[in-house]
Amino acid sequence: MSVAARRSTTRSAAMFERIQRSVAGGESSYARLRSGIELCIARTDGPRMWDVDGNEYLDYCLGYGPLLFGHHPPDIVAAVVEQITERGYHYSFPHELDYEVGEALQRLVPGIELVRFACSGTEATMAAMRLARAYTGRERIVKFEGSYHGWSDIHNISYHPALGFGAGTDTAPAPVPDSTGIPRAILDTLVIQPFNNLEVLEHTLRTRHFEIAAVLMEPIIGNCGIIPPLEGYLQEVRRLTQEHGVLLIFDEVMTGFRIAAGGAQEHYGVVPDICTFAKVLGAGFPIACFGGSAQVMAMEATNQVMHGGTYSANPLALAAANAVLRRIERERATMYPALDRLSRRLQDGLLKVVGTAGYPCLIQGVGAFFQLFFLHEPRTRLVDYRDVVRHVRPEVYEAFHEEMQSRGIYFHPGQYERWFLSTEHTEADIDDTVATAAEAIAAVVDRIPPHPRGD
């Protein structure tokens, strides 16, 4: 892999400018790219991408997380090709992949007795929230500051770090819309809590359980960097929700099948009432699901609560999911330990080169996803959203990203995002990345001094 500091990206720039003439903003999602260093991709393979200028990149973004097996893995591609060429690509009727994928989910995920399919993580968590409200007869949902569950009105409250946290206090965050266009009435349906704080949650549930349908949480927050739960935290959240008759929803869109075959539920030994999955489930194909106990999901089975979608349980997406889950079942005993070893090798290497350059830094993660935080001063842990916003230096991370991208290493450009690894990354890839990071951080030192705040 070339580690030349500057590459020509003139074709990417021209293509992106052309895309902007017809696609608002040049992208069909919230901003994935940094202005001025946009990439347009020509092809991919395994852990690598090539842009339209012919530049090669070792990829740690992996389609925002779905590509646990790298770009277009042959077994998953073959399953989709067989489906589309021999059976068809859209039915809107039941078919054998419904039970094949459904039964695999039952085998793998502790919290799934019955499941429904959807097309995106946003849809799945919307459906889970509606189901919880219908089942309990209550309207409010507890959500944690800094967590992201989708882009809809009912999700998009008190999330994005760039917007700050001006509402409420550390222990009593107030709901804040993360976008224009969200009705203020939506704010009253959510109760915002600080993550990793049992005392506050216990008080909230004890005094307000009669109006709270569910606690909705990422078991590992993955959208303001990575914030793992403190030891015993999830177990206590489970105990408190059961004690007060409140449902527990795990949003495993990101953690599902990435940190363990059974997701965070398996990793931490905590079983929620409802859970949602997407990303890795489809290996890049648009599929999601929500599921839970048979008792709760009975409301879906008997049509007491509305859930639908023309493309739900699409055969192409389910063919991909079936191949993904079969592979996980075959390889789980060796795959996850290997991913953990690779991730630790990369984390240790990054910490060493960044620390040697004089920047206080910290890495937090679980298994095959993590985030490198550049800090104002040394810290041993970041425990919640406000911790991250107060203590990180996004401008250093952005400079580091730019220097790494220019040398052929790609990861998300935002300090509040994360790195992903795939089964296709190798030890040689990791060592190349660490060597490149040493070059990149040396260039960052020339741009932004590593001194702590106040020096």
Secondary structure, DSSP 8 states (H G I E B T S, - for coil): ----S----HHHHHHHHHHHTTSGGG-SSS--S-TTS---EEEEEBTEEEETT--EEEESSGGGTT-TT-BS-HHHHHHHHHHHHHT-S--SS--HHHHHHHHHHHHH-TT-SEEEEESSHHHHHHHHHHHHHHHHS--EEEEETT----SSTTT-BS--GGG---SB-SSSB---BSSTT--HHHHTTEEEE-TT-HHHHHHHHHHHGGGEEEEEE-SSB-SSS-B---TTHHHHHHHHHHHTT-EEEEE-TTTTTTSSTTHHHHHHT---SEEEE-GGGGTTSS-EEEEE-HHHHHHHHTTSS----TTTT-HHHHHHHHHHHHHHHHHHHHHHHHHHHHHHHHHHHHHHHHHHTT--EEEEEETTEEEEEEBSS--S---SHHHHHHHB-HHHHHHHHHHHHTTTEE--S-TTS-EE--TT--HHHHHHHHHHHHHHHHHHHHHS----TT-
